[in-house]
């Protein structure tokens, strides 16, 4: 299961993700592919992001999360993760 935590602080958002969806075999896992693409898109298109990927846990710290461009992308990230949870709740969860 993919576990996602979204922590919001004053002008900072921290996203932590770990685990594997195990919806299907490697290369065919649509839940994993969807989440990975969504997270990569968000990280790559926001400014002031620090990413740490250690021991199977990815942490992305968005230091300017109230900037309108970042806020828009982070809101879209959260909404889409919620949709994934609604559709595939046994493979992905928000903590």
C-alpha positions as CSV (number, residue, x, y, z in Angstrom):
1,X,0.0,0.0,0.0
2,X,1.2,3.5,-0.8
3,X,1.0,5.7,2.3
4,X,0.8,9.5,1.8
5,X,1.0,12.2,4.5
6,X,0.4,15.9,3.7
7,X,1.4,18.2,6.5
8,X,0.6,21.9,6.1
9,X,2.4,24.5,8.2
10,X,2.8,28.3,7.8
11,X,3.8,28.8,4.1
12,X,5.2,25.3,4.0
13,X,3.8,21.9,3.0
14,X,5.5,18.6,3.6
15,X,4.5,15.5,1.5
16,X,5.8,12.1,2.7
17,X,5.2,9.0,0.6
18,X,6.2,5.4,1.1
19,X,5.2,1.9,0.1
20,X,4.0,0.1,-3.0
21,X,0.5,-0.1,-4.3
22,X,0.7,-3.7,-5.4
23,X,-2.4,-3.2,-7.5
24,X,-0.7,-5.2,-10.3
25,X,2.7,-6.5,-11.4
26,X,5.6,-4.1,-11.9
27,X,5.1,-2.2,-15.2
28,X,1.3,-2.6,-15.1
29,X,0.4,-1.0,-11.8
30,X,-1.9,1.8,-12.7
31,X,-2.2,3.1,-9.1
32,X,1.6,3.3,-8.6
33,X,2.0,4.9,-12.1
34,X,-0.7,7.4,-11.4
35,X,0.6,8.4,-8.0
36,X,4.3,8.5,-9.2
37,X,3.4,10.7,-12.1
38,X,1.3,13.0,-9.9
39,X,4.0,13.4,-7.3
40,X,6.8,13.9,-9.9
41,X,4.7,16.5,-11.7
42,X,4.0,18.4,-8.5
43,X,7.7,18.4,-7.4
44,X,9.0,19.3,-10.9
45,X,6.6,22.3,-11.3
46,X,6.7,23.9,-7.9
47,X,9.4,26.3,-6.8
48,X,11.5,26.1,-3.6
49,X,11.2,22.3,-3.2
50,X,13.6,20.1,-1.3
51,X,13.3,16.3,-1.9
52,X,14.8,13.5,0.1
53,X,14.4,9.9,-1.0
54,X,15.9,7.5,1.6
55,X,15.0,3.9,2.6
56,X,11.8,3.8,0.5
57,X,10.5,7.1,2.0
58,X,10.2,10.2,-0.2
59,X,9.9,13.5,1.6
60,X,9.2,16.7,-0.4
61,X,9.3,20.0,1.5
62,X,7.6,22.9,-0.4
63,X,9.0,26.0,1.3
64,X,6.8,28.5,-0.5
65,X,3.4,26.7,-0.6
66,X,1.3,29.9,-0.4
67,X,2.7,31.2,-3.7
68,X,-0.2,31.1,-6.0
69,X,1.4,28.7,-8.6
70,X,2.6,26.3,-5.9
71,X,-0.7,26.5,-4.0
72,X,-2.6,25.6,-7.2
73,X,-0.4,22.6,-7.9
74,X,-0.4,21.4,-4.2
75,X,-4.2,21.7,-4.1
76,X,-4.5,19.8,-7.3
77,X,-2.1,17.1,-5.9
78,X,-4.2,16.7,-2.7
79,X,-7.5,16.6,-4.7
80,X,-6.2,14.0,-7.1
81,X,-4.7,11.8,-4.3
82,X,-8.1,11.9,-2.6
83,X,-9.7,10.7,-5.8
84,X,-7.2,7.9,-6.0
85,X,-8.0,6.9,-2.4
86,X,-11.7,6.9,-3.3
87,X,-11.2,4.6,-6.3
88,X,-8.3,2.5,-5.0
89,X,-8.5,2.7,-1.2
90,X,-7.0,-0.7,-0.6
91,X,-3.8,0.3,-2.5
92,X,-3.3,3.9,-1.4
93,X,-4.1,5.8,1.8
94,X,-3.7,9.3,3.2
95,X,-2.4,9.3,6.8
